[in-house]
Amino acid sequence: MRESFESLRASSLYCRRCGKAMPVRERLLLILPDKEIYDYLCTGCADSLGQREVSAGELLQHRAMQRRGHGRRAR
Ligand SMILES: [Zn+2]
């Protein structure tokens, strides 16, 4: 194992420079109060192949899924 990929959910995207679908590396580009923006970099030539915005709601959902215990409604 030369590189440690924490998440393998990154998919492959077509890279024009490499001329084929290449695995991409997800990189946190920008953190905003209500969302985070990720950049997808080609692992072959490090070209940016796309970006993805993750809304705050999506992040919360993601974290909620990581926590096994479901929230009890405490008033
Ligand atoms: Zn490439």
N, CA, C, O and the ligand as a Tripos MOL2 file, in Angstrom:
@<TRIPOS>MOLECULE
protein
  301   299    76     0     0
PROTEIN
NO_CHARGES

@<TRIPOS>ATOM
      1 N           0.8460   -1.1970    0.0000 N.3       1 MET1
      2 CA          0.0000    0.0000    0.0000 C.3       1 MET1
      3 C           0.8790    1.2430    0.0000 C.2       1 MET1
      4 O           1.4980    1.5960    1.0030 O.2       1 MET1
      5 N           0.9100    1.8740   -1.1260 N.am      2 ARG2
      6 CA          1.7120    3.0830   -1.2000 C.3       2 ARG2
      7 C           0.9200    4.3080   -0.7580 C.2       2 ARG2
      8 O           1.4310    5.2090   -0.0930 O.2       2 ARG2
      9 N          -0.3300    4.3000   -1.1490 N.am      3 GLU3
     10 CA         -1.1680    5.4220   -0.7620 C.3       3 GLU3
     11 C          -2.3270    4.9160    0.0660 C.2       3 GLU3
     12 O          -2.8470    3.8230   -0.1610 O.2       3 GLU3
     13 N          -2.7120    5.7030    1.0020 N.am      4 SER4
     14 CA         -3.8470    5.3130    1.8140 C.3       4 SER4
     15 C          -5.0590    6.1290    1.4160 C.2       4 SER4
     16 O          -5.1190    7.3390    1.6350 O.2       4 SER4
     17 N          -6.0010    5.4570    0.8410 N.am      5 PHE5
     18 CA         -7.2360    6.1410    0.4850 C.3       5 PHE5
     19 C          -8.2250    5.9420    1.6140 C.2       5 PHE5
     20 O          -8.6330    4.8230    1.9260 O.2       5 PHE5
     21 N          -8.5880    7.0270    2.2010 N.am      6 GLU6
     22 CA         -9.5260    6.9000    3.3070 C.3       6 GLU6
     23 C         -10.9100    6.5350    2.8110 C.2       6 GLU6
     24 O         -11.6270    5.7490    3.4290 O.2       6 GLU6
     25 N         -11.2620    7.1140    1.7000 N.am      7 SER7
     26 CA        -12.5780    6.8140    1.1610 C.3       7 SER7
     27 C         -12.4380    6.3050   -0.2640 C.2       7 SER7
     28 O         -11.7560    6.9030   -1.0960 O.2       7 SER7
     29 N         -13.0810    5.2210   -0.5170 N.am      8 LEU8
     30 CA        -13.0160    4.6560   -1.8500 C.3       8 LEU8
     31 C         -14.2670    4.9930   -2.6460 C.2       8 LEU8
     32 O         -14.5320    4.4010   -3.6930 O.2       8 LEU8
     33 N         -15.0140    5.9290   -2.1470 N.am      9 ARG9
     34 CA        -16.2650    6.2350   -2.8310 C.3       9 ARG9
     35 C         -16.0410    7.1280   -4.0320 C.2       9 ARG9
     36 O         -16.9500    7.3210   -4.8400 O.2       9 ARG9
     37 N         -14.8400    7.6770   -4.1620 N.am     10 ALA10
     38 CA        -14.5690    8.5000   -5.3230 C.3      10 ALA10
     39 C         -14.6260    7.6380   -6.5740 C.2      10 ALA10
     40 O         -14.0350    6.5610   -6.6350 O.2      10 ALA10
     41 N         -15.3330    8.1230   -7.5470 N.am     11 SER11
     42 CA        -15.5210    7.3270   -8.7460 C.3      11 SER11
     43 C         -14.5210    7.7470   -9.8230 C.2      11 SER11
     44 O         -13.6340    8.5670   -9.5860 O.2      11 SER11
     45 N         -14.6850    7.1800  -10.9800 N.am     12 SER12
     46 CA        -13.8220    7.5360  -12.0880 C.3      12 SER12
     47 C         -14.5130    8.5550  -12.9830 C.2      12 SER12
     48 O         -15.7250    8.5110  -13.1970 O.2      12 SER12
     49 N         -13.7220    9.4520  -13.4850 N.am     13 LEU13
     50 CA        -14.2500   10.4470  -14.4080 C.3      13 LEU13
     51 C         -13.4010   10.4450  -15.6670 C.2      13 LEU13
     52 O         -12.2210   10.0950  -15.6570 O.2      13 LEU13
     53 N         -14.0490   10.8480  -16.7470 N.am     14 TYR14
     54 CA        -13.3190   10.8700  -18.0000 C.3      14 TYR14
     55 C         -12.3430   12.0460  -18.0130 C.2      14 TYR14
     56 O         -12.7160   13.1870  -17.7420 O.2      14 TYR14
     57 N         -11.1060   11.7440  -18.3290 N.am     15 CYS15
     58 CA        -10.0800   12.7810  -18.3940 C.3      15 CYS15
     59 C          -9.6710   12.9750  -19.8470 C.2      15 CYS15
     60 O          -9.3040   12.0200  -20.5330 O.2      15 CYS15
     61 N          -9.7370   14.1990  -20.3010 N.am     16 ARG16
     62 CA         -9.3920   14.4700  -21.7050 C.3      16 ARG16
     63 C          -7.8940   14.2980  -21.9440 C.2      16 ARG16
     64 O          -7.4720   13.7990  -22.9870 O.2      16 ARG16
     65 N          -7.1280   14.7040  -20.9940 N.am     17 ARG17
     66 CA         -5.6710   14.6020  -21.1860 C.3      17 ARG17
     67 C          -5.2230   13.1550  -21.2600 C.2      17 ARG17
     68 O          -4.4080   12.7830  -22.1040 O.2      17 ARG17
     69 N          -5.7680   12.3450  -20.3630 N.am     18 CYS18
     70 CA         -5.3770   10.9410  -20.3550 C.3      18 CYS18
     71 C          -6.1320   10.1470  -21.4200 C.2      18 CYS18
     72 O          -5.7150    9.0550  -21.8060 O.2      18 CYS18
     73 N          -7.2520   10.7110  -21.8900 N.am     19 GLY19
     74 CA         -7.9830   10.0610  -22.9620 C.3      19 GLY19
     75 C          -8.7940    8.8660  -22.5090 C.2      19 GLY19
     76 O          -9.1970    8.0420  -23.3300 O.2      19 GLY19
     77 N          -9.0340    8.7600  -21.2310 N.am     20 LYS20
     78 CA         -9.8470    7.6560  -20.7230 C.3      20 LYS20
     79 C         -10.3620    8.0010  -19.3370 C.2      20 LYS20
     80 O          -9.9820    9.0080  -18.7400 O.2      20 LYS20
     81 N         -11.2170    7.1590  -18.8570 N.am     21 ALA21
     82 CA        -11.7440    7.3650  -17.5090 C.3      21 ALA21
     83 C         -10.6510    7.0710  -16.4940 C.2      21 ALA21
     84 O         -10.0160    6.0160  -16.5150 O.2      21 ALA21
     85 N         -10.4550    8.0250  -15.6150 N.am     22 MET22
     86 CA         -9.3960    7.8600  -14.6320 C.3      22 MET22
     87 C          -9.9800    7.9520  -13.2250 C.2      22 MET22
     88 O         -10.9460    8.6780  -12.9930 O.2      22 MET22
     89 N          -9.3970    7.2240  -12.3020 N.am     23 PRO23
     90 CA         -9.8220    7.3920  -10.9090 C.3      23 PRO23
     91 C          -9.4890    8.7940  -10.4330 C.2      23 PRO23
     92 O          -8.4520    9.3520  -10.7920 O.2      23 PRO23
     93 N         -10.3500    9.3450   -9.6460 N.am     24 VAL24
     94 CA        -10.1500   10.7200   -9.2170 C.3      24 VAL24
     95 C          -9.8770   10.7830   -7.7200 C.2      24 VAL24
     96 O         -10.2290    9.8930   -6.9450 O.2      24 VAL24
     97 N          -9.2560   11.8410   -7.3750 N.am     25 ARG25
     98 CA         -8.9540   12.0860   -5.9700 C.3      25 ARG25
     99 C          -9.8180   13.2490   -5.5010 C.2      25 ARG25
    100 O          -9.8790   14.2940   -6.1480 O.2      25 ARG25
    101 N         -10.4730   13.0570   -4.3880 N.am     26 GLU26
    102 CA        -11.3350   14.1000   -3.8640 C.3      26 GLU26
    103 C         -10.5320   15.0270   -2.9730 C.2      26 GLU26
    104 O          -9.8030   14.5960   -2.0800 O.2      26 GLU26
    105 N         -10.6860   16.2950   -3.2390 N.am     27 ARG27
    106 CA         -9.9100   17.2500   -2.4640 C.3      27 ARG27
    107 C         -10.8200   18.3760   -2.0000 C.2      27 ARG27
    108 O         -11.5640   18.9670   -2.7830 O.2      27 ARG27
    109 N         -10.7430   18.6520   -0.7300 N.am     28 LEU28
    110 CA        -11.5660   19.7260   -0.1840 C.3      28 LEU28
    111 C         -11.0330   21.0650   -0.6720 C.2      28 LEU28
    112 O          -9.8900   21.4410   -0.4120 O.2      28 LEU28
    113 N         -11.8970   21.7660   -1.3840 N.am     29 LEU29
    114 CA        -11.4610   22.9950   -2.0230 C.3      29 LEU29
    115 C         -11.8310   24.2230   -1.2030 C.2      29 LEU29
    116 O         -11.0290   25.1400   -1.0230 O.2      29 LEU29
    117 N         -13.0450   24.2160   -0.7210 N.am     30 LEU30
    118 CA        -13.5480   25.4220   -0.0730 C.3      30 LEU30
    119 C         -14.5780   25.0510    0.9880 C.2      30 LEU30
    120 O         -15.4330   24.1910    0.7780 O.2      30 LEU30
    121 N         -14.4740   25.7050    2.1030 N.am     31 ILE31
    122 CA        -15.4590   25.4810    3.1570 C.3      31 ILE31
    123 C         -16.2710   26.7460    3.3510 C.2      31 ILE31
    124 O         -15.7300   27.8010    3.6840 O.2      31 ILE31
    125 N         -17.5460   26.6340    3.1440 N.am     32 LEU32
    126 CA        -18.4450   27.7560    3.3290 C.3      32 LEU32
    127 C         -19.3690   27.4450    4.5010 C.2      32 LEU32
    128 O         -19.5180   26.2880    4.8950 O.2      32 LEU32
    129 N         -19.9810   28.4750    5.0460 N.am     33 PRO33
    130 CA        -20.8560   28.2350    6.2040 C.3      33 PRO33
    131 C         -21.9620   27.2240    5.9220 C.2      33 PRO33
    132 O         -22.3640   26.4770    6.8150 O.2      33 PRO33
    133 N         -22.4490   27.1960    4.7040 N.am     34 ASP34
    134 CA        -23.5940   26.3240    4.4280 C.3      34 ASP34
    135 C         -23.2590   25.1570    3.5090 C.2      34 ASP34
    136 O         -24.1190   24.3240    3.2210 O.2      34 ASP34
    137 N         -22.0200   25.0950    3.0510 N.am     35 LYS35
    138 CA        -21.6710   23.9690    2.1800 C.3      35 LYS35
    139 C         -20.1610   23.8520    2.0430 C.2      35 LYS35
    140 O         -19.4020   24.7520    2.4030 O.2      35 LYS35
    141 N         -19.7600   22.7080    1.5080 N.am     36 GLU36
    142 CA        -18.3490   22.4880    1.2290 C.3      36 GLU36
    143 C         -18.2060   22.1310   -0.2380 C.2      36 GLU36
    144 O         -19.0660   21.4640   -0.8120 O.2      36 GLU36
    145 N         -17.1290   22.5740   -0.8330 N.am     37 ILE37
    146 CA        -16.9070   22.3170   -2.2500 C.3      37 ILE37
    147 C         -15.6770   21.4320   -2.4070 C.2      37 ILE37
    148 O         -14.5970   21.7230   -1.8940 O.2      37 ILE37
    149 N         -15.8860   20.3510   -3.1300 N.am     38 TYR38
    150 CA        -14.7990   19.4100   -3.3570 C.3      38 TYR38
    151 C         -14.3600   19.4620   -4.8090 C.2      38 TYR38
    152 O         -15.1550   19.6760   -5.7240 O.2      38 TYR38
    153 N         -13.0880   19.2600   -4.9760 N.am     39 ASP39
    154 CA        -12.5090   19.2470   -6.3080 C.3      39 ASP39
    155 C         -12.1120   17.8110   -6.6350 C.2      39 ASP39
    156 O         -11.5870   17.0910   -5.7850 O.2      39 ASP39
    157 N         -12.3670   17.4120   -7.8580 N.am     40 TYR40
    158 CA        -11.9640   16.0760   -8.2750 C.3      40 TYR40
    159 C         -10.7500   16.1780   -9.1730 C.2      40 TYR40
    160 O         -10.8030   16.7770  -10.2460 O.2      40 TYR40
    161 N          -9.6650   15.5930   -8.7290 N.am     41 LEU41
    162 CA         -8.4250   15.6540   -9.4890 C.3      41 LEU41
    163 C          -8.1050   14.2900  -10.0850 C.2      41 LEU41
    164 O          -8.2440   13.2570   -9.4290 O.2      41 LEU41
    165 N          -7.6760   14.3090  -11.3350 N.am     42 CYS42
    166 CA         -7.2480   13.0780  -11.9860 C.3      42 CYS42
    167 C          -5.9840   12.5650  -11.2870 C.2      42 CYS42
    168 O          -5.0510   13.3240  -11.0230 O.2      42 CYS42
    169 N          -5.9770   11.2690  -10.9960 N.am     43 THR43
    170 CA         -4.7940   10.7210  -10.3190 C.3      43 THR43
    171 C          -3.6440   10.5220  -11.2990 C.2      43 THR43
    172 O          -2.5160   10.2430  -10.8930 O.2      43 THR43
    173 N          -3.9380   10.6690  -12.6030 N.am     44 GLY44
    174 CA         -2.8840   10.4970  -13.5980 C.3      44 GLY44
    175 C          -2.1270   11.7790  -13.8680 C.2      44 GLY44
    176 O          -0.8970   11.8150  -13.8320 O.2      44 GLY44
    177 N          -2.8880   12.8410  -14.1420 N.am     45 CYS45
    178 CA         -2.2220   14.0840  -14.5200 C.3      45 CYS45
    179 C          -2.5690   15.2360  -13.5900 C.2      45 CYS45
    180 O          -2.1480   16.3690  -13.8210 O.2      45 CYS45
    181 N          -3.3250   14.9590  -12.5510 N.am     46 ALA46
    182 CA         -3.6720   15.9680  -11.5490 C.3      46 ALA46
    183 C          -4.5010   17.1090  -12.1250 C.2      46 ALA46
    184 O          -4.5680   18.1910  -11.5420 O.2      46 ALA46
    185 N          -5.1250   16.8670  -13.2600 N.am     47 ASP47
    186 CA         -6.0030   17.8810  -13.8230 C.3      47 ASP47
    187 C          -7.3350   17.8510  -13.0860 C.2      47 ASP47
    188 O          -7.7890   16.8030  -12.6250 O.2      47 ASP47
    189 N          -7.9430   19.0110  -12.9870 N.am     48 SER48
    190 CA         -9.2290   19.0780  -12.3190 C.3      48 SER48
    191 C         -10.3190   18.5950  -13.2640 C.2      48 SER48
    192 O         -10.4950   19.1380  -14.3540 O.2      48 SER48
    193 N         -11.0410   17.5810  -12.8420 N.am     49 LEU49
    194 CA        -12.0480   16.9860  -13.7170 C.3      49 LEU49
    195 C         -13.4500   17.4020  -13.3360 C.2      49 LEU49
    196 O         -14.3940   17.1620  -14.0900 O.2      49 LEU49
    197 N         -13.6000   18.0030  -12.2140 N.am     50 GLY50
    198 CA        -14.9460   18.4120  -11.8300 C.3      50 GLY50
    199 C         -14.9940   18.8310  -10.3810 C.2      50 GLY50
    200 O         -14.0450   18.6430   -9.6210 O.2      50 GLY50
    201 N         -16.1120   19.3950  -10.0250 N.am     51 GLN51
    202 CA        -16.2870   19.8210   -8.6550 C.3      51 GLN51
    203 C         -17.6340   19.3500   -8.1510 C.2      51 GLN51
    204 O         -18.5580   19.0750   -8.9170 O.2      51 GLN51
    205 N         -17.7080   19.2700   -6.8570 N.am     52 ARG52
    206 CA        -18.9530   18.8220   -6.2630 C.3      52 ARG52
    207 C         -19.2470   19.6820   -5.0490 C.2      52 ARG52
    208 O         -18.3730   19.9440   -4.2220 O.2      52 ARG52
    209 N         -20.4710   20.1060   -4.9600 N.am     53 GLU53
    210 CA        -20.8860   20.8740   -3.7940 C.3      53 GLU53
    211 C         -21.6560   19.9670   -2.8570 C.2      53 GLU53
    212 O         -22.5760   19.2550   -3.2600 O.2      53 GLU53
    213 N         -21.2630   20.0120   -1.6140 N.am     54 VAL54
    214 CA        -21.9760   19.2430   -0.6080 C.3      54 VAL54
    215 C         -22.6430   20.2300    0.3280 C.2      54 VAL54
    216 O         -21.9840   21.0050    1.0210 O.2      54 VAL54
    217 N         -23.9550   20.1830    0.3320 N.am     55 SER55
    218 CA        -24.6940   21.1260    1.1580 C.3      55 SER55
    219 C         -24.5830   20.7460    2.6240 C.2      55 SER55
    220 O         -24.2370   19.6150    2.9670 O.2      55 SER55
    221 N         -24.8800   21.7050    3.4750 N.am     56 ALA56
    222 CA        -24.7890   21.4500    4.9060 C.3      56 ALA56
    223 C         -25.7380   20.3340    5.3170 C.2      56 ALA56
    224 O         -25.4210   19.5180    6.1810 O.2      56 ALA56
    225 N         -26.9100   20.3110    4.6830 N.am     57 GLY57
    226 CA        -27.8760   19.2680    4.9980 C.3      57 GLY57
    227 C         -27.3330   17.8950    4.6610 C.2      57 GLY57
    228 O         -27.5390   16.9300    5.3970 O.2      57 GLY57
    229 N         -26.6370   17.8210    3.5390 N.am     58 GLU58
    230 CA        -26.0610   16.5590    3.1240 C.3      58 GLU58
    231 C         -24.9590   16.1230    4.0860 C.2      58 GLU58
    232 O         -24.8090   14.9400    4.3890 O.2      58 GLU58
    233 N         -24.2060   17.0910    4.5510 N.am     59 LEU59
    234 CA        -23.1430   16.7820    5.5000 C.3      59 LEU59
    235 C         -23.7270   16.2690    6.8080 C.2      59 LEU59
    236 O         -23.2180   15.3230    7.4100 O.2      59 LEU59
    237 N         -24.8020   16.9140    7.2310 N.am     60 LEU60
    238 CA        -25.4460   16.4750    8.4650 C.3      60 LEU60
    239 C         -25.9810   15.0590    8.3060 C.2      60 LEU60
    240 O         -25.8810   14.2330    9.2130 O.2      60 LEU60
    241 N         -26.5450   14.8000    7.1440 N.am     61 GLN61
    242 CA        -27.0830   13.4810    6.8730 C.3      61 GLN61
    243 C         -25.9600   12.4490    6.8970 C.2      61 GLN61
    244 O         -26.1120   11.3390    7.4090 O.2      61 GLN61
    245 N         -24.8520   12.8460    6.3360 N.am     62 HIS62
    246 CA        -23.7100   11.9520    6.2740 C.3      62 HIS62
    247 C         -23.2240   11.6160    7.6790 C.2      62 HIS62
    248 O         -22.9250   10.4650    7.9970 O.2      62 HIS62
    249 N         -23.1560   12.6410    8.4990 N.am     63 ARG63
    250 CA        -22.6950   12.4120    9.8710 C.3      63 ARG63
    251 C         -23.7070   11.6040   10.6560 C.2      63 ARG63
    252 O         -23.3520   10.7760   11.4940 O.2      63 ARG63
    253 N         -24.9630   11.8580   10.3710 N.am     64 ALA64
    254 CA        -26.0010   11.1160   11.0760 C.3      64 ALA64
    255 C         -25.9240    9.6360   10.7350 C.2      64 ALA64
    256 O         -26.2060    8.7790   11.5730 O.2      64 ALA64
    257 N         -25.5380    9.3440    9.4970 N.am     65 MET65
    258 CA        -25.4260    7.9480    9.0880 C.3      65 MET65
    259 C         -24.2260    7.2910    9.7370 C.2      65 MET65
    260 O         -24.2140    6.0830    9.9750 O.2      65 MET65
    261 N         -23.2210    8.0980   10.0200 N.am     66 GLN66
    262 CA        -22.0330    7.5340   10.6460 C.3      66 GLN66
    263 C         -22.3040    7.1880   12.1040 C.2      66 GLN66
    264 O         -21.7540    6.2340   12.6550 O.2      66 GLN66
    265 N         -23.1670    7.9940   12.7090 N.am     67 ARG67
    266 CA        -23.5470    7.6810   14.0810 C.3      67 ARG67
    267 C         -24.6380    6.6260   14.0470 C.2      67 ARG67
    268 O         -25.6350    6.7570   13.3370 O.2      67 ARG67
    269 N         -24.4300    5.5960   14.8160 N.am     68 ARG68
    270 CA        -25.4000    4.5090   14.7500 C.3      68 ARG68
    271 C         -26.6610    4.8490   15.5170 C.2      68 ARG68
    272 O         -27.7690    4.5280   15.0880 O.2      68 ARG68
    273 N         -26.4840    5.4940   16.6410 N.am     69 GLY69
    274 CA        -27.6450    5.7950   17.4620 C.3      69 GLY69
    275 C         -28.4950    6.8680   16.8020 C.2      69 GLY69
    276 O         -27.9940    7.9290   16.4280 O.2      69 GLY69
    277 N         -29.7640    6.5910   16.6620 N.am     70 HIS70
    278 CA        -30.6330    7.6060   16.0810 C.3      70 HIS70
    279 C         -31.0780    8.5760   17.1610 C.2      70 HIS70
    280 O         -31.2380    8.2080   18.3240 O.2      70 HIS70
    281 N         -31.2670    9.7760   16.7680 N.am     71 GLY71
    282 CA        -31.5380   10.8320   17.7340 C.3      71 GLY71
    283 C         -32.8810   10.6730   18.4230 C.2      71 GLY71
    284 O         -33.9070   10.4160   17.7940 O.2      71 GLY71
    285 N         -32.8380   10.8310   19.7060 N.am     72 ARG72
    286 CA        -34.0880   10.8530   20.4370 C.3      72 ARG72
    287 C         -34.5780   12.2850   20.4880 C.2      72 ARG72
    288 O         -33.7940   13.2200   20.6480 O.2      72 ARG72
    289 N         -35.8190   12.4360   20.3570 N.am     73 ARG73
    290 CA        -36.3510   13.7920   20.3740 C.3      73 ARG73
    291 C         -36.5250   14.2680   21.8110 C.2      73 ARG73
    292 O         -37.5150   13.9610   22.4750 O.2      73 ARG73
    293 N         -35.5490   15.0140   22.2610 N.am     74 ALA74
    294 CA        -35.6480   15.5690   23.6050 C.3      74 ALA74
    295 C         -36.0820   17.0210   23.5070 C.2      74 ALA74
    296 O         -35.4970   17.8160   22.7710 O.2      74 ALA74
    297 N         -37.0820   17.3370   24.2380 N.am     75 ARG75
    298 CA        -37.5260   18.7230   24.1970 C.3      75 ARG75
    299 C         -36.9970   19.4800   25.3930 C.2      75 ARG75
    300 O         -37.2650   20.6720   25.5370 O.2      75 ARG75
    301 ZN         -5.6610   12.7690  -16.4600 Zn       76 ZN76
@<TRIPOS>BOND
     1     1     2 1
     2     2     3 1
     3     3     4 2
     4     3     5 am
     5     5     6 1
     6     6     7 1
     7     7     8 2
     8     7     9 am
     9     9    10 1
    10    10    11 1
    11    11    12 2
    12    11    13 am
    13    13    14 1
    14    14    15 1
    15    15    16 2
    16    15    17 am
    17    17    18 1
    18    18    19 1
    19    19    20 2
    20    19    21 am
    21    21    22 1
    22    22    23 1
    23    23    24 2
    24    23    25 am
    25    25    26 1
    26    26    27 1
    27    27    28 2
    28    27    29 am
    29    29    30 1
    30    30    31 1
    31    31    32 2
    32    31    33 am
    33    33    34 1
    34    34    35 1
    35    35    36 2
    36    35    37 am
    37    37    38 1
    38    38    39 1
    39    39    40 2
    40    39    41 am
    41    41    42 1
    42    42    43 1
    43    43    44 2
    44    43    45 am
    45    45    46 1
    46    46    47 1
    47    47    48 2
    48    47    49 am
    49    49    50 1
    50    50    51 1
    51    51    52 2
    52    51    53 am
    53    53    54 1
    54    54    55 1
    55    55    56 2
    56    55    57 am
    57    57    58 1
    58    58    59 1
    59    59    60 2
    60    59    61 am
    61    61    62 1
    62    62    63 1
    63    63    64 2
    64    63    65 am
    65    65    66 1
    66    66    67 1
    67    67    68 2
    68    67    69 am
    69    69    70 1
    70    70    71 1
    71    71    72 2
    72    71    73 am
    73    73    74 1
    74    74    75 1
    75    75    76 2
    76    75    77 am
    77    77    78 1
    78    78    79 1
    79    79    80 2
    80    79    81 am
    81    81    82 1
    82    82    83 1
    83    83    84 2
    84    83    85 am
    85    85    86 1
    86    86    87 1
    87    87    88 2
    88    87    89 am
    89    89    90 1
    90    90    91 1
    91    91    92 2
    92    91    93 am
    93    93    94 1
    94    94    95 1
    95    95    96 2
    96    95    97 am
    97    97    98 1
    98    98    99 1
    99    99   100 2
   100    99   101 am
   101   101   102 1
   102   102   103 1
   103   103   104 2
   104   103   105 am
   105   105   106 1
   106   106   107 1
   107   107   108 2
   108   107   109 am
   109   109   110 1
   110   110   111 1
   111   111   112 2
   112   111   113 am
   113   113   114 1
   114   114   115 1
   115   115   116 2
   116   115   117 am
   117   117   118 1
   118   118   119 1
   119   119   120 2
   120   119   121 am
   121   121   122 1
   122   122   123 1
   123   123   124 2
   124   123   125 am
   125   125   126 1
   126   126   127 1
   127   127   128 2
   128   127   129 am
   129   129   130 1
   130   130   131 1
   131   131   132 2
   132   131   133 am
   133   133   134 1
   134   134   135 1
   135   135   136 2
   136   135   137 am
   137   137   138 1
   138   138   139 1
   139   139   140 2
   140   139   141 am
   141   141   142 1
   142   142   143 1
   143   143   144 2
   144   143   145 am
   145   145   146 1
   146   146   147 1
   147   147   148 2
   148   147   149 am
   149   149   150 1
   150   150   151 1
   151   151   152 2
   152   151   153 am
   153   153   154 1
   154   154   155 1
   155   155   156 2
   156   155   157 am
   157   157   158 1
   158   158   159 1
   159   159   160 2
   160   159   161 am
   161   161   162 1
   162   162   163 1
   163   163   164 2
   164   163   165 am
   165   165   166 1
   166   166   167 1
   167   167   168 2
   168   167   169 am
   169   169   170 1
   170   170   171 1
   171   171   172 2
   172   171   173 am
   173   173   174 1
   174   174   175 1
   175   175   176 2
   176   175   177 am
   177   177   178 1
   178   178   179 1
   179   179   180 2
   180   179   181 am
   181   181   182 1
   182   182   183 1
   183   183   184 2
   184   183   185 am
   185   185   186 1
   186   186   187 1
   187   187   188 2
   188   187   189 am
   189   189   190 1
   190   190   191 1
   191   191   192 2
   192   191   193 am
   193   193   194 1
   194   194   195 1
   195   195   196 2
   196   195   197 am
   197   197   198 1
   198   198   199 1
   199   199   200 2
   200   199   201 am
   201   201   202 1
   202   202   203 1
   203   203   204 2
   204   203   205 am
   205   205   206 1
   206   206   207 1
   207   207   208 2
   208   207   209 am
   209   209   210 1
   210   210   211 1
   211   211   212 2
   212   211   213 am
   213   213   214 1
   214   214   215 1
   215   215   216 2
   216   215   217 am
   217   217   218 1
   218   218   219 1
   219   219   220 2
   220   219   221 am
   221   221   222 1
   222   222   223 1
   223   223   224 2
   224   223   225 am
   225   225   226 1
   226   226   227 1
   227   227   228 2
   228   227   229 am
   229   229   230 1
   230   230   231 1
   231   231   232 2
   232   231   233 am
   233   233   234 1
   234   234   235 1
   235   235   236 2
   236   235   237 am
   237   237   238 1
   238   238   239 1
   239   239   240 2
   240   239   241 am
   241   241   242 1
   242   242   243 1
   243   243   244 2
   244   243   245 am
   245   245   246 1
   246   246   247 1
   247   247   248 2
   248   247   249 am
   249   249   250 1
   250   250   251 1
   251   251   252 2
   252   251   253 am
   253   253   254 1
   254   254   255 1
   255   255   256 2
   256   255   257 am
   257   257   258 1
   258   258   259 1
   259   259   260 2
   260   259   261 am
   261   261   262 1
   262   262   263 1
   263   263   264 2
   264   263   265 am
   265   265   266 1
   266   266   267 1
   267   267   268 2
   268   267   269 am
   269   269   270 1
   270   270   271 1
   271   271   272 2
   272   271   273 am
   273   273   274 1
   274   274   275 1
   275   275   276 2
   276   275   277 am
   277   277   278 1
   278   278   279 1
   279   279   280 2
   280   279   281 am
   281   281   282 1
   282   282   283 1
   283   283   284 2
   284   283   285 am
   285   285   286 1
   286   286   287 1
   287   287   288 2
   288   287   289 am
   289   289   290 1
   290   290   291 1
   291   291   292 2
   292   291   293 am
   293   293   294 1
   294   294   295 1
   295   295   296 2
   296   295   297 am
   297   297   298 1
   298   298   299 1
   299   299   300 2
@<TRIPOS>SUBSTRUCTURE
     1 MET1         2 RESIDUE 1 A MET
     2 ARG2         6 RESIDUE 1 A ARG
     3 GLU3        10 RESIDUE 1 A GLU
     4 SER4        14 RESIDUE 1 A SER
     5 PHE5        18 RESIDUE 1 A PHE
     6 GLU6        22 RESIDUE 1 A GLU
     7 SER7        26 RESIDUE 1 A SER
     8 LEU8        30 RESIDUE 1 A LEU
     9 ARG9        34 RESIDUE 1 A ARG
    10 ALA10       38 RESIDUE 1 A ALA
    11 SER11       42 RESIDUE 1 A SER
    12 SER12       46 RESIDUE 1 A SER
    13 LEU13       50 RESIDUE 1 A LEU
    14 TYR14       54 RESIDUE 1 A TYR
    15 CYS15       58 RESIDUE 1 A CYS
    16 ARG16       62 RESIDUE 1 A ARG
    17 ARG17       66 RESIDUE 1 A ARG
    18 CYS18       70 RESIDUE 1 A CYS
    19 GLY19       74 RESIDUE 1 A GLY
    20 LYS20       78 RESIDUE 1 A LYS
    21 ALA21       82 RESIDUE 1 A ALA
    22 MET22       86 RESIDUE 1 A MET
    23 PRO23       90 RESIDUE 1 A PRO
    24 VAL24       94 RESIDUE 1 A VAL
    25 ARG25       98 RESIDUE 1 A ARG
    26 GLU26      102 RESIDUE 1 A GLU
    27 ARG27      106 RESIDUE 1 A ARG
    28 LEU28      110 RESIDUE 1 A LEU
    29 LEU29      114 RESIDUE 1 A LEU
    30 LEU30      118 RESIDUE 1 A LEU
    31 ILE31      122 RESIDUE 1 A ILE
    32 LEU32      126 RESIDUE 1 A LEU
    33 PRO33      130 RESIDUE 1 A PRO
    34 ASP34      134 RESIDUE 1 A ASP
    35 LYS35      138 RESIDUE 1 A LYS
    36 GLU36      142 RESIDUE 1 A GLU
    37 ILE37      146 RESIDUE 1 A ILE
    38 TYR38      150 RESIDUE 1 A TYR
    39 ASP39      154 RESIDUE 1 A ASP
    40 TYR40      158 RESIDUE 1 A TYR
    41 LEU41      162 RESIDUE 1 A LEU
    42 CYS42      166 RESIDUE 1 A CYS
    43 THR43      170 RESIDUE 1 A THR
    44 GLY44      174 RESIDUE 1 A GLY
    45 CYS45      178 RESIDUE 1 A CYS
    46 ALA46      182 RESIDUE 1 A ALA
    47 ASP47      186 RESIDUE 1 A ASP
    48 SER48      190 RESIDUE 1 A SER
    49 LEU49      194 RESIDUE 1 A LEU
    50 GLY50      198 RESIDUE 1 A GLY
    51 GLN51      202 RESIDUE 1 A GLN
    52 ARG52      206 RESIDUE 1 A ARG
    53 GLU53      210 RESIDUE 1 A GLU
    54 VAL54      214 RESIDUE 1 A VAL
    55 SER55      218 RESIDUE 1 A SER
    56 ALA56      222 RESIDUE 1 A ALA
    57 GLY57      226 RESIDUE 1 A GLY
    58 GLU58      230 RESIDUE 1 A GLU
    59 LEU59      234 RESIDUE 1 A LEU
    60 LEU60      238 RESIDUE 1 A LEU
    61 GLN61      242 RESIDUE 1 A GLN
    62 HIS62      246 RESIDUE 1 A HIS
    63 ARG63      250 RESIDUE 1 A ARG
    64 ALA64      254 RESIDUE 1 A ALA
    65 MET65      258 RESIDUE 1 A MET
    66 GLN66      262 RESIDUE 1 A GLN
    67 ARG67      266 RESIDUE 1 A ARG
    68 ARG68      270 RESIDUE 1 A ARG
    69 GLY69      274 RESIDUE 1 A GLY
    70 HIS70      278 RESIDUE 1 A HIS
    71 GLY71      282 RESIDUE 1 A GLY
    72 ARG72      286 RESIDUE 1 A ARG
    73 ARG73      290 RESIDUE 1 A ARG
    74 ALA74      294 RESIDUE 1 A ALA
    75 ARG75      298 RESIDUE 1 A ARG
    76 ZN76       301 GROUP 0 **** ****
